Amino acid sequence: MRNFRLSILLCFSLSGPLLHAQTPLAEEYAWYFPAPDTIRMASDLISILQEEVDKILQAGPLAPIRLAFGDLYYEDYFQYQEPGRILTTLAWAWPYMTPDQQSATLDYVTNELNTPDRAPWATNYTLPRDQGARREWYPSTHLYGVESNFGDYRPRLHTLYGFWLLCYRSGQIELMDTHYEELKAFYQSQHNRAKLYGDMNGHLAMARIAYHHGDLQMVSFAMQRLQEELADGLQVENKHAFARTGLAGWDAPYNRLPGSDMYDSRKDGLLYRGFIFLNMGPEVARFLKDSCYAQVDSMHQAGKRILPMWWLMQAPYFPRWTGDESIGVPTEAFGMYHPVETSIMETPANTLRRYMRSSPTGIGDCYWLEALVQTIEAYAVNTTWMDVRNTDFPQVVIDEDITGVEQYDMVLPTFTLTPNPAKENVALHLPDWSGTVHWSVRNMKGELMAHGAAETPTQISISLRRWASGSYVCVIESLDGNLMASKILLIP
């Protein structure tokens, strides 16, 4: 338990009128974390999570995953190359691990923290790409891009949040003292670059860790930095500006892949630029819901029009994501869309569950696994925002006698296209569904080709005359905008 006298001192010192006046936004969001109580109807999802955790623990230290969706070997694209990134995933998964998995996870984490180039505060900016267990499902005779500069300026401070989250959810709070000087030095070297919504949680993590350690000066500094970035984040475009240009132009976090810059105009309308949300925690998401809902909703809905099947990994879109001629959507999409769906749009659990019909693209697929945990926690009977200064993370009760599989199957309509492939006409069938639905068809550029509403019996006929050959996405949505079903339509 925390030192009582220290808590009294800190509460008195850090809750005074002066600090509250200087950091009102930071005070609102820095100290509270959502904790679920009883999870129901998710035992099947928990089993999937445990299987994926086993793969991580059995593999050992993981290398970054290399994605190759393009046709040029030198178009390198890596995910999870930030040292310490896996700690965030293990932290989210912790309450749903078996006791044996939790014990093995502590050994795994100890090794990560005590390995200089793998800890969140590592001086090397990226993990060695040719060291550690391969995440990819397929063997590779040659690993291209080991010496490339891909991702050298991508955000890193969010890994401190992952470290704090692991300490808090697992109860291993003594680790914050053990590694305090290392992580403090890392924060001081990186705080100026922690501007995106997904990296701002590094500021509140530093404030929480410093609070636990009794470092009042660092608490005040981290709170000031969080206040500045929250205020700046009241305009979403400010965060896009940093993602596009960085601090000096040449150090842009998401504009650094030669020949495939993520903000290149050639990708307009093809790529969803939700990079500003990657690695975002529930605290910053709550800030966005309270203060920037309309801006985020507009951006999110536009992103879903570009990639309506964002949750289907490696879907055959042509977004130029991992290269100029690349086809396919990497798991980063889960890191962009899913936190917004979960914490800002408050999408119902059964709809979130449908997104998990996808699958991870490799071992330790962080964004996918964290989305899986967020889906599990959406099934909580109640969720309480706990004050992390004086409340330990509570034990999550899992109701193993109830599963959501049967309920999940019941709400899914049978959706077919006749014929498919189709040349001049196609019919959309939902024979077992009652009630009005919205339907739409978009091409692979995200352009709307046809749309409308239909009532029972739902059968929609669409003329395809003069439509170009290629692939199209047919989507059925409920009246409140939740995805019900989707299929690919082929026109030869």
Buried (B, 14 or more C-beta within 10 A) or exposed (E): EBEEEEBEEBEEEBEEEEBEEEBEBBBBBBBBBBBBEEBBBBBBBBEBBBEBBBBBBEBEBBBBBBBBBBEBEEBBBBBBBBBBBBBBBBBBBBBBBEEEBBEBBBEBBEEBBEEEEBBBBBEEBBBBBEEBBBBBEEEEEEEBBBEBEBBEBBBBBBBBBBBBBBBBBBEBBEBBEEBBEBBBEBBEEBBEBBBBBBBBBBBBBBBBBBBBBBBBEBBBBBBBBBBBBBBBBEEBEBBBBBBBBBEEEEEBBBBBBEEBBBBBEEBEBBBBBBBBBBBBBBBBBBBBBEBBEEBBBEBBEEBBBBBBBBBBBBBBBBBBBBBBEBBBBBBBBBBBBBBBBBBBBEBEBBBBBBBBEBBBBBBBBBBBBBBBBBBBBBBBEEEEBBEBBEBBBEEBBBBEEBBBEEEBEEBBBEBEBEEBEBEEEBBBBBEEBEEEBBBBBBBBEBEEBBBEEBEEEBEBEBEBEEBEEBBBBBBBBBEEEBBBBBBBBBBE
